Structures are given as structure tokens and as C-alpha cells.
């Protein structure tokens, strides 16, 4: 009977392990999901604050423009005379300048009666009555007023209205505005938030016919139109808009988001509909599911071990069934054996880096239980905590204890089930400071009061030290990078400022390695000096003396600088490479470099560079089985630009075209100013179709750009695929002939 009772006890234990593991898995899932949702919500007020700051800043700037415009005597006289055409001719250059330099999209002259006298941005539309809230407030108060309004196109427009008072007389009203789609898109990308504006149909119904036609075919819910979005519309958009849940999880492609819905209002305070935010939590969710999988695996192993132990126990029990006597000592030994085996299961928690704690809810957070590996982090033995020789509160750093106590107090006051502390510092037995983070659940008594805190602690000191290293390196005046000689893994702030990039990822969209920015000239080290038996440029520099480790690079303004290079091993195949600017001591060599290979006006390579390096470039590509092509292009009617606007404007156009081409080509494509307004590009490609596609892309980019003073310009393109069996000059001649065909066919064309 005793044996049967033991078997029943084993089964109860087994079921208990399964239930406990399942409960732990479900509770961990629940608390982690809630934590991800709470963290996601922090991004939304951050977006709204940044957007409001932008709107207020832009409103002040636009108001200053209006102050200048209202004092223009010429505009005052033309408005009084009622000559709309002449007023348009006088105001149009002002609007073009504001549009090109500050994205101003609306410019109104409004009569005192609220009749629109002239829309400079749409001169054929006039004489309608303006009844927008921002205008009515300015008219009511006779004071400047600004605000964000949803316009007829159903996107946010920042409008600033200025009463036009001259010598005490109200001539009318001036209004400037700009659509803010670009800043919404920018903040959306920066903060990982996708944004949707859903407008109530009741707001749309009173709009002009052309607006209703435009919105007729857009995606809509039962009661709203989607008037603006920064990403594809989710399949379950209707349920997101119509549901009452505070959070919803949404998948778009391979990305995971948490949705949140807010009421959409403009400056009038009217309820226009809803703003739907989708906060990207792909990375956090992936980390969570990975940790959950590991936890599940541990529970599976624990269950398997329990089964094994149970099997052994049951087999022993079956043998004892045939025995006639079981003495008390044997029963005691078996109970102790089972207890030891159960303790072995708990020892799984003692093998890893995380430390398991069970704290009492008392003033000193005394320890009820701690895993054996506690000495790895704190240096104290397990017994020192259990015997209260060391209390946990005394281990928390004196500068962090108040904050930790505040977090624990908040949990107790609100009777919460889970908390994740902000990272804080602890002191080890030897006095060493370490950074930790802990995840804690609460255990409550029968009355519902918190009795214990159960959590695990993770040492994050190494990560914190890396963060400090990042801050330290960013204070250095020298350029510092971490690289294996092929790709960049880290770059400091000085690097980004020198090359003119917001972050390293933007730089890596064009270049893989900083070595690609080395100027090819005999006075300095460059990639052409890497020997065949050397693995990469770092090995080459290490084989040179200190004085020879000097490179030249161009900054974002195409100004040449010289750098002394020092290299230090970091870990495995990675190196920390420091570039110290020594330009002041190498002025003559830098000038020779710039004069020899760089066009002074555009910063592009010149024909000297072409003559010296083109064959070496083609040979390297050939060794990698990569072909080359030539794009030959020039600016259409460039002589008219010089004749009409002068050579200063002509130089501006050449420089701007060069900048556009650099922006829309790859780092390994060589751009050369061939002469005057003529340019060639030596491209890496094996296909004529790719050459034509690149040319079309450049043609469209130049055609779409608005050049200051000049307006729109176009370029004509000829291209030819290079055959290694002939000279590169023959290929350039072929591309030049195709350019001639493009010119004679109407210009602004690509011929291949």
C-alpha cells in the first residue's frame, strides 16, 4: 500500500510540474507581451512632441516671412489697384523662392471681405470666400494666427494668416502655408511608427466634387476614408479602426507592429476622425519569442527528467511490491533520494549566468532563497544571504537605492504582479561596481497582499561599458572606425561629420569600407598600392613604416585632407583604426592631389584622373569578371543658362548637377567631368539594359529637380557597353555618338 501511495505521489508531482511549468510559461508570455506594449506606447507621445515642436518652429519662421512681405510697397499698391496679373508677376518670384528653400506650398492675398483675391500657387482659382478656422480667427482678432488644418486635399497643412494693416488701414490678409507630409514621413521612419489618418465621411461630404472624386476609390472603412498613410494598409484595418481594444498586434510583411488609435483634430478642435499609430516592435518581439523558446526548452527538459526519475522510482516500487516487509529506514532513504533528485532539477537554474532570488517583502528585502551561482556576480556565498549576514538592500549602490526603492514601492502600492527594474548598480563583496537588470514577479498571500518577490538578475556590465566606450570615442577629434578591412562595423561622430552622413547605415548604402574614400595619388597610400600577397589594405599599412601610413580623403565639400593612420587589434579579425588629421603639415601634397585628379568646381574626377587610372580600374574589374559601360551626358541648352543668368549661375548649375549624379550613382562608378557641361560615368555592369536603366534614373532625377533662379533643366544621355578587346576611348566615342543622336531627337532622352 505504501508503494502504491508513493506512485500516486509521483503522479501528483508529475502533474504539478506540468501545471507549474505551463503556468510559468503563460505568465511569462503575458507579462512580457504587456511590457512590449507599454514600451511601444512611449514612442507615440515622443512623435507628437517632436511634431508639435516642428509646427511651432515653422509657424514662427513663416510669420517672419509675412512680416517682410507685408512691408513691400510694390505689393501694397498692386493689391489696392486690383491688378491681379501684375500682382501675380510681382509675388511669383517670392513664392518660388520660399517653395524651393522652405517647402512653402500656399500663398494667398485675401480681401477684407474674406474673398480670395489671388492664390499665387494656383492663380486661376480666385473669388471664392475663405472660411477656414485659421483665417476666421485672424479676421476676428485682427492679429496673426496659425494652426494645423486638414485642407481640401485632406492632408495636414500649417497655415499662418497675417492681417495686412498699412498706416492704420486694413488692406486685407496675407497667408502662407506648407504641407507637413514630409516631416510626418521623416518622423515615422526615425521612430519606427507607421501613421494613418482616417477621416470621418461626414467631414468629406461637404467637400468640393473633385475631392470626393479623388477619395472615391481609396480604401475606406464603414465610416472613414484613409486620407493619408506612411505604409501599406493592413488587411484588418477595418477592425483596428472600429474596435475598442487599446492595443492590437498587426503584421505587415515580415514586420510586427502594435496599433494604437487616437482622435484626430486640427486647430479648430473639431473631431475629424482618427489617427492610427502602428509602432514597430519586430526586434523586441523576436527577442521575446526567442527567450520564450529557451524557457519552453528548459521546461521540456525538466519534465523529461521528472519522467525519468519517475520511471526509476516506479520500477523500484514494482520490485518492492513482492517484498513482504518495508522498514521505516528504507522508506526514509527513498524519500531523501527523491528529494535529492528534485533538488537536482532546481540545480538547472544554478548552471547559467542568471541568478534566481526570492526576496521577503520586508524593509531590508531579506533573502528567502537564492541560486548557488550568486557568488559569480556578488562574490558572497549563498549562505551569507540566507543567514542574513548580507541583506540585499545593502548591496544596491548608494546612488541608485532611492530609485530602486521607489520602483518597489510603486509595485507594492498598486499591488502589481510584475516589474522590470531600470538598470541599476550593485556592489560586490570586493567593492566592484556592476550593472544589473532584473525581472521580478510578486507572490501574494491568501489576503492578496504581496508576500514575496521572485525574480532573476542579469549582469549587463559589459554592455554598459560598451556604451561608455561609445560616448568616449565620440569625443575624439580623430576619425575612429572598427573594421575587418572589408566592412565597417563602427564609426565615431567625427567620421560622420567629416563625410556628411547622419549615421553609419547611410554611409554604408554607398560604401562598404572607408578605404573606398582614399584618394588615388602617388603622394599617399591608396588601394592601388595593395600588393597581391596582402590580404587587404590594413595588412598593407601594417607592413609600412609609420611615416608612410598616410592617406588622403575628401570631406563632404570635396576638400582634401591628409590623415596619419594608426591600427590596433581589437578582437579576432577586427581592428580599431584611427585617422588623425595632419593636413596642416602636408598642404603642398594635398594641393597636388586635388589639382591632379579633382575638378575644382564640381569635386568630381577630371580627365587627368581618367588618363592615369582608367586602365587600372578596368583591369581590376576584368579580374573580378565584372564588365564596364560608359554613360556620356551633357546639360541641354547650357549656353542659354550662361547667357541669360551669367556664369555664376552656370557654375551653380554644374555643381548641382554633379551633386545629383553623385547622389544617384554607386560608390564604385567613377564620375568624371569631361569638359564644360559634359560628363562621363565609367559604370560597373555587364548588361546594356542596366546601363540604360541607370541613365533613365539620372535623367529623371535631374528633370525633377528645381534649380534656383533657373527652374527646370534637362540632360541628354548616350551610353555604350565596353568591350575589353578595344580601347576605352573608342567606347567613349560610341557613347558620344549616341549622345549626338539623343540631342537630334529632341533632347532629354537616353540612347543606347
ZAMARGU-4260 file (C-alpha; in steps of 0.2 Angstrom, whole numbers, plus 5000, padded with zeros to 4 digits):
<rodrens>
0) 5000/5000/5000 | 5014/5012/5004 | 5022/5008/4987 | 5005/5012/4978 | 5004/5028/4988
5) 5022/5033/4983 | 5017/5030/4965 | 5002/5041/4967 | 5013/5054/4975 | 5024/5053/4960
10) 5010/5056/4948 | 5004/5071/4958 | 5021/5078/4957 | 5022/5075/4939 | 5006/5084/4936
15) 5011/5098/4947 | 5027/5100/4937 | 5017/5101/4921 | 5005/5113/4928 | 5018/5124/4936
20) 5029/5125/4920 | 5013/5129/4910 | 5008/5142/4922 | 5026/5150/4922 | 5026/5149/4903
25) 5009/5158/4901 | 5013/5171/4915 | 5030/5175/4907 | 5021/5177/4890 | 5008/5188/4897
30) 5019/5200/4907 | 5032/5201/4893 | 5018/5205/4880 | 5012/5219/4892 | 5029/5225/4894
35) 5032/5227/4875 | 5015/5235/4873 | 5019/5248/4887 | 5036/5252/4879 | 5029/5254/4862
40) 5017/5267/4868 | 5031/5278/4874 | 5035/5282/4855 | 5019/5290/4852 | 5020/5305/4864
45) 5038/5307/4858 | 5032/5308/4840 | 5018/5320/4845 | 5030/5331/4855 | 5043/5332/4840
50) 5029/5336/4828 | 5022/5350/4839 | 5039/5357/4841 | 5042/5357/4822 | 5025/5365/4819
55) 5028/5379/4831 | 5046/5382/4825 | 5039/5383/4807 | 5025/5394/4811 | 5037/5407/4819
60) 5048/5406/4803 | 5033/5408/4791 | 5027/5423/4802 | 5044/5432/4799 | 5042/5429/4780
65) 5025/5438/4781 | 5032/5452/4791 | 5044/5456/4777 | 5031/5453/4763 | 5018/5465/4771
70) 5030/5479/4770 | 5033/5478/4751 | 5027/5494/4744 | 5025/5487/4727 | 5014/5473/4733
75) 5003/5485/4743 | 5000/5497/4728 | 4996/5482/4716 | 4984/5474/4728 | 4975/5491/4731
80) 4974/5494/4712 | 4966/5477/4710 | 4978/5472/4695 | 4978/5453/4699 | 4990/5449/4684
85) 5004/5461/4689 | 5002/5456/4707 | 5005/5438/4702 | 5020/5443/4692 | 5027/5453/4707
90) 5023/5439/4720 | 5028/5424/4710 | 5047/5425/4712 | 5044/5427/4731 | 5033/5411/4731
95) 5046/5402/4720 | 5060/5406/4732 | 5050/5401/4748 | 5044/5385/4739 | 5062/5380/4734
100) 5071/5384/4750 | 5057/5381/4763 | 5044/5370/4755 | 5031/5383/4757 | 5016/5377/4746
105) 5002/5390/4748 | 5002/5409/4746 | 4986/5419/4747 | 4981/5438/4745 | 4963/5439/4753
110) 4952/5454/4753 | 4944/5461/4770 | 4928/5453/4764 | 4936/5436/4765 | 4936/5434/4746
115) 4952/5426/4739 | 4959/5439/4728 | 4974/5429/4722 | 4982/5412/4725 | 5000/5414/4720
120) 5001/5395/4720 | 4985/5392/4709 | 4982/5409/4701 | 4967/5403/4690 | 4957/5400/4706
125) 4950/5415/4715 | 4935/5425/4720 | 4929/5411/4732 | 4926/5415/4751 | 4938/5409/4763
130) 4930/5401/4779 | 4944/5391/4786 | 4946/5392/4805 | 4963/5400/4805 | 4958/5414/4793
135) 4942/5417/4803 | 4952/5419/4820 | 4964/5431/4812 | 4950/5441/4805 | 4941/5441/4822
140) 4956/5446/4832 | 4965/5457/4819 | 4981/5448/4825 | 4992/5435/4817 | 4985/5417/4819
145) 4992/5400/4814 | 4987/5382/4816 | 4987/5365/4808 | 4971/5361/4797 | 4966/5347/4786
150) 4964/5355/4768 | 4954/5350/4753 | 4967/5338/4748 | 4964/5330/4765 | 4982/5332/4772
155) 4989/5342/4786 | 4993/5360/4781 | 5002/5373/4793 | 4994/5389/4789 | 4999/5407/4795
160) 4987/5421/4792 | 4993/5439/4794 | 4981/5454/4794 | 4988/5467/4781 | 4987/5483/4790
165) 4996/5498/4782 | 4995/5516/4790 | 4981/5510/4801 | 4971/5504/4786 | 4966/5485/4784
170) 4971/5481/4766 | 4966/5463/4768 | 4975/5447/4774 | 4991/5438/4769 | 4993/5419/4771
175) 5007/5407/4769 | 5006/5388/4772 | 5015/5372/4770 | 5010/5354/4769 | 5019/5344/4783
180) 5018/5327/4774 | 5037/5326/4773 | 5040/5329/4792 | 5027/5316/4796 | 5036/5304/4784
185) 5053/5308/4792 | 5047/5306/4810 | 5038/5290/4805 | 5054/5282/4798 | 5065/5289/4813
190) 5054/5282/4827 | 5048/5266/4819 | 5030/5272/4818 | 5018/5270/4804 | 5004/5283/4804
195) 4987/5283/4796 | 4974/5297/4795 | 4956/5291/4794 | 4943/5305/4791 | 4925/5304/4795
200) 4914/5303/4780 | 4904/5317/4787 | 4919/5328/4785 | 4922/5323/4767 | 4903/5325/4762
205) 4904/5344/4762 | 4920/5345/4752 | 4920/5350/4733 | 4916/5337/4720 | 4935/5335/4714
210) 4939/5330/4732 | 4925/5317/4733 | 4930/5310/4717 | 4948/5308/4722 | 4943/5299/4738
215) 4930/5288/4729 | 4942/5274/4726 | 4954/5275/4741 | 4952/5262/4755 | 4939/5266/4767
220) 4931/5258/4782 | 4912/5259/4786 | 4913/5277/4792 | 4930/5284/4787 | 4942/5287/4772
225) 4960/5284/4774 | 4966/5301/4768 | 4985/5299/4772 | 4996/5284/4776 | 5015/5281/4778
230) 5014/5262/4774 | 5003/5249/4766 | 4986/5247/4774 | 4984/5232/4785 | 4971/5219/4780
235) 4962/5221/4796 | 4962/5240/4795 | 4943/5240/4797 | 4943/5230/4814 | 4958/5241/4820
240) 4948/5257/4817 | 4931/5251/4823 | 4937/5240/4838 | 4938/5246/4856 | 4954/5237/4861
245) 4968/5249/4867 | 4981/5238/4859 | 4981/5227/4844 | 4995/5217/4836 | 4997/5219/4817
250) 5009/5210/4804 | 5014/5219/4789 | 5025/5208/4778 | 5039/5202/4789 | 5037/5217/4802
255) 5027/5216/4818 | 5018/5231/4825 | 5007/5237/4840 | 4992/5248/4835 | 4985/5262/4845
260) 4971/5274/4840 | 4969/5292/4844 | 4956/5305/4840 | 4961/5316/4825 | 4959/5335/4827
265) 4965/5351/4819 | 4967/5369/4826 | 4948/5371/4826 | 4946/5357/4839 | 4934/5348/4828
270) 4934/5329/4828 | 4939/5324/4811 | 4941/5306/4813 | 4956/5295/4820 | 4975/5294/4819
275) 4980/5276/4819 | 4998/5273/4825 | 5007/5256/4821 | 5023/5255/4832 | 5037/5244/4825
280) 5041/5230/4838 | 5048/5217/4827 | 5065/5217/4836 | 5058/5216/4853 | 5045/5203/4848
285) 5059/5192/4840 | 5069/5193/4856 | 5054/5189/4867 | 5049/5174/4856 | 5067/5168/4857
290) 5068/5169/4876 | 5051/5160/4877 | 5058/5146/4866 | 5073/5144/4878 | 5061/5144/4893
295) 5050/5131/4885 | 5065/5120/4881 | 5071/5121/4899 | 5053/5116/4905 | 5053/5102/4892
300) 5070/5095/4899 | 5064/5097/4917 | 5048/5087/4913 | 5058/5074/4904 | 5070/5072/4919
305) 5055/5071/4930 | 5048/5057/4919 | 5065/5048/4920 | 5066/5049/4939 | 5048/5043/4940
310) 5051/5029/4929 | 5066/5023/4940 | 5055/5026/4955 | 5041/5016/4948 | 5052/5002/4943
315) 5059/5001/4961 | 5042/5002/4968 | 5036/4987/4957 | 5051/4976/4964 | 5046/4981/4982
320) 5028/4975/4978 | 5033/4957/4980 | 5043/4961/4996 | 5035/4957/5012 | 5042/4970/5023
325) 5047/4988/5021 | 5056/4995/5036 | 5055/5013/5041 | 5073/5017/5037 | 5072/5011/5019
330) 5056/5022/5017 | 5066/5037/5024 | 5081/5033/5012 | 5069/5033/4997 | 5061/5049/5002
335) 5078/5058/5004 | 5083/5051/4987 | 5068/5058/4979 | 5071/5075/4987 | 5089/5075/4981
340) 5083/5071/4964 | 5071/5085/4964 | 5085/5097/4970 | 5095/5091/4955 | 5081/5098/4944
345) 5082/5115/4953 | 5101/5115/4950 | 5097/5118/4932 | 5095/5136/4937 | 5112/5136/4945
350) 5121/5132/4929 | 5118/5148/4919 | 5123/5167/4921 | 5106/5172/4928 | 5104/5172/4947
355) 5087/5167/4954 | 5081/5177/4970 | 5066/5175/4982 | 5065/5191/4992 | 5054/5194/5008
360) 5043/5209/5007 | 5051/5217/5022 | 5062/5233/5025 | 5078/5225/5020 | 5072/5213/5007
365) 5079/5199/5016 | 5083/5183/5006 | 5071/5168/5007 | 5080/5158/4993 | 5095/5162/4981
370) 5103/5150/4967 | 5120/5143/4970 | 5128/5154/4957 | 5125/5170/4967 | 5144/5171/4970
375) 5148/5174/4952 | 5140/5191/4952 | 5141/5197/4970 | 5156/5187/4977 | 5146/5182/4993
380) 5142/5164/4996 | 5124/5158/4996 | 5123/5155/5015 | 5129/5173/5018 | 5112/5179/5011
385) 5101/5165/5018 | 5108/5168/5036 | 5105/5187/5034 | 5124/5191/5036 | 5121/5201/5020
390) 5105/5209/5016 | 5101/5213/4998 | 5097/5232/5001 | 5115/5235/5007 | 5121/5228/4990
395) 5112/5241/4980 | 5123/5256/4975 | 5120/5271/4986 | 5116/5282/4971 | 5103/5270/4965
400) 5095/5264/4980 | 5082/5278/4981 | 5076/5274/4963 | 5075/5255/4966 | 5065/5258/4982
405) 5053/5270/4973 | 5050/5256/4960 | 5047/5243/4973 | 5036/5255/4982 | 5026/5258/4967
410) 5023/5239/4964 | 5018/5237/4982 | 5006/5252/4982 | 4997/5246/4966 | 4998/5228/4971
415) 5006/5224/4954 | 5010/5206/4948 | 5026/5210/4938 | 5040/5223/4937 | 5056/5226/4927
420) 5068/5237/4935 | 5078/5250/4926 | 5096/5245/4925 | 5105/5249/4942 | 5122/5246/4950
425) 5126/5234/4964 | 5142/5232/4974 | 5151/5216/4975 | 5160/5209/4991 | 5176/5216/4984
430) 5168/5233/4981 | 5167/5231/4962 | 5153/5241/4954 | 5142/5231/4942 | 5127/5235/4932
435) 5112/5223/4933 | 5094/5222/4927 | 5081/5211/4935 | 5064/5204/4930 | 5053/5201/4945
440) 5035/5193/4949 | 5026/5195/4965 | 5019/5181/4976 | 5004/5185/4986 | 4996/5178/5002
445) 4978/5172/5004 | 4973/5190/5008 | 4980/5196/4991 | 4995/5206/4999 | 5012/5204/4992
450) 5022/5192/5002 | 5037/5188/4991 | 5047/5195/4976 | 5053/5181/4964 | 5065/5186/4950
455) 5081/5183/4941 | 5095/5195/4939 | 5106/5198/4923 | 5124/5206/4923 | 5124/5219/4910
460) 5140/5227/4915 | 5149/5223/4899 | 5135/5231/4888 | 5136/5247/4899 | 5155/5248/4897
465) 5152/5247/4878 | 5140/5261/4879 | 5153/5271/4889 | 5166/5267/4876 | 5155/5273/4863
470) 5152/5290/4872 | 5171/5291/4875 | 5176/5288/4856 | 5163/5301/4850 | 5173/5314/4860
475) 5188/5311/4850 | 5193/5324/4836 | 5201/5310/4826 | 5191/5298/4815 | 5189/5281/4823
480) 5182/5265/4815 | 5181/5247/4819 | 5183/5236/4803 | 5190/5219/4797 | 5197/5228/4782
485) 5182/5224/4771 | 5167/5231/4780 | 5164/5245/4793 | 5157/5239/4810 | 5158/5255/4820
490) 5162/5273/4816 | 5163/5288/4828 | 5154/5305/4827 | 5169/5314/4819 | 5168/5301/4805
495) 5150/5305/4801 | 5153/5324/4802 | 5168/5323/4790 | 5159/5313/4777 | 5142/5322/4780
500) 5131/5307/4785 | 5118/5306/4798 | 5123/5288/4803 | 5134/5274/4798 | 5120/5265/4789
505) 5118/5280/4777 | 5136/5279/4773 | 5136/5260/4770 | 5122/5262/4757 | 5135/5269/4746
510) 5152/5262/4753 | 5157/5246/4761 | 5173/5252/4768 | 5182/5268/4772 | 5196/5263/4761
515) 5185/5267/4746 | 5186/5285/4750 | 5205/5285/4749 | 5211/5297/4735 | 5222/5288/4722
520) 5238/5298/4721 | 5256/5294/4722 | 5259/5305/4737 | 5248/5295/4748 | 5243/5277/4752
525) 5228/5270/4742 | 5220/5254/4737 | 5231/5253/4721 | 5246/5250/4732 | 5239/5234/4740
530) 5250/5220/4734 | 5244/5203/4728 | 5251/5194/4743 | 5242/5206/4755 | 5225/5201/4761
535) 5218/5219/4762 | 5223/5237/4765 | 5225/5235/4784 | 5239/5222/4781 | 5247/5234/4768
540) 5248/5248/4780 | 5255/5237/4794 | 5269/5232/4783 | 5273/5251/4780 | 5283/5262/4792
545) 5274/5275/4802 | 5278/5289/4791 | 5271/5280/4776 | 5255/5277/4784 | 5246/5292/4777
550) 5231/5293/4767 | 5221/5307/4759 | 5202/5308/4759 | 5189/5321/4753 | 5176/5328/4765
555) 5158/5331/4761 | 5163/5348/4752 | 5176/5339/4742 | 5190/5347/4752 | 5206/5336/4753
560) 5213/5331/4770 | 5228/5321/4774 | 5227/5308/4789 | 5240/5298/4798 | 5234/5281/4801
565) 5236/5270/4817 | 5230/5252/4819 | 5227/5242/4834 | 5220/5224/4836 | 5203/5223/4844
570) 5196/5205/4844 | 5198/5191/4831 | 5200/5199/4814 | 5194/5216/4819 | 5205/5232/4821
575) 5202/5249/4828 | 5209/5261/4815 | 5212/5279/4820 | 5214/5293/4807 | 5222/5309/4813
580) 5221/5324/4803 | 5239/5331/4798 | 5233/5342/4784 | 5242/5357/4790 | 5259/5349/4788
585) 5255/5342/4771 | 5247/5357/4762 | 5258/5355/4746 | 5254/5337/4744 | 5236/5339/4746
590) 5235/5353/4734 | 5245/5342/4721 | 5232/5328/4724 | 5217/5340/4722 | 5224/5348/4707
595) 5230/5332/4699 | 5214/5322/4700 | 5199/5333/4706 | 5189/5346/4696 | 5189/5361/4707
600) 5171/5367/4703 | 5161/5351/4705 | 5173/5340/4716 | 5171/5326/4703 | 5186/5317/4695
605) 5194/5326/4680 | 5202/5320/4664 | 5219/5319/4672 | 5212/5306/4684 | 5204/5297/4669
610) 5221/5296/4660 | 5231/5290/4675 | 5219/5277/4682 | 5206/5271/4670 | 5216/5256/4663
615) 5220/5250/4681 | 5201/5252/4685 | 5196/5241/4670 | 5210/5228/4674 | 5203/5226/4692
620) 5185/5224/4686 | 5191/5212/4672 | 5200/5201/4686 | 5183/5200/4695 | 5174/5196/4679
625) 5164/5212/4680 | 5161/5222/4664 | 5161/5241/4662 | 5150/5253/4652 | 5151/5272/4648
630) 5137/5285/4651 | 5141/5301/4641 | 5129/5315/4645 | 5128/5334/4645 | 5116/5348/4650
635) 5103/5353/4637 | 5104/5372/4632 | 5118/5376/4644 | 5124/5390/4634 | 5107/5399/4636
640) 5109/5397/4655 | 5126/5406/4655 | 5119/5420/4643 | 5103/5423/4652 | 5109/5422/4670
645) 5128/5424/4670 | 5142/5412/4673 | 5140/5412/4692 | 5123/5404/4690 | 5130/5392/4676
650) 5143/5386/4689 | 5130/5383/4702 | 5120/5373/4689 | 5136/5362/4685 | 5139/5360/4704
655) 5121/5355/4707 | 5120/5343/4693 | 5137/5335/4699 | 5129/5333/4717 | 5113/5325/4710
660) 5123/5312/4699 | 5134/5308/4714 | 5118/5305/4725 | 5110/5293/4712 | 5126/5283/4707
665) 5135/5269/4716 | 5152/5271/4725 | 5161/5261/4713 | 5155/5270/4697 | 5168/5283/4693
670) 5160/5301/4688 | 5172/5312/4678 | 5169/5330/4672 | 5174/5328/4654 | 5174/5346/4649
675) 5162/5361/4650 | 5145/5354/4653 | 5150/5336/4648 | 5151/5322/4660 | 5155/5303/4658
680) 5152/5289/4671 | 5163/5273/4670 | 5150/5260/4677 | 5152/5243/4683 | 5140/5232/4673
685) 5139/5218/4661 | 5122/5222/4653 | 5117/5236/4642 | 5099/5236/4649 | 5106/5240/4666
690) 5116/5254/4659 | 5101/5262/4651 | 5091/5260/4667 | 5104/5269/4677 | 5104/5283/4663
695) 5085/5285/4664 | 5086/5286/4683 | 5098/5300/4682 | 5088/5309/4668 | 5073/5309/4679
700) 5082/5314/4694 | 5089/5330/4685 | 5072/5333/4676 | 5063/5333/4693 | 5075/5345/4702
705) 5070/5363/4703 | 5086/5374/4700 | 5087/5390/4710 | 5084/5405/4698 | 5084/5394/4683
710) 5070/5382/4686 | 5069/5366/4677 | 5083/5359/4667 | 5086/5343/4657 | 5101/5332/4651
715) 5103/5321/4636 | 5112/5304/4638 | 5122/5292/4627 | 5128/5275/4633 | 5139/5261/4627
720) 5145/5244/4634 | 5163/5242/4634 | 5172/5228/4625 | 5189/5223/4633 | 5196/5220/4616
725) 5195/5238/4611 | 5201/5254/4619 | 5191/5263/4632 | 5192/5279/4621 | 5183/5270/4607
730) 5169/5266/4619 | 5168/5284/4624 | 5167/5289/4606 | 5152/5277/4603 | 5143/5284/4619
735) 5147/5302/4612 | 5139/5297/4595 | 5123/5290/4604 | 5123/5307/4614 | 5123/5316/4597
740) 5108/5305/4592 | 5098/5310/4608 | 5102/5328/4605 | 5095/5327/4587 | 5080/5318/4593
745) 5073/5331/4604 | 5085/5331/4619 | 5080/5325/4637 | 5082/5307/4630 | 5093/5291/4633
750) 5101/5282/4618 | 5110/5266/4620
</rodrens>
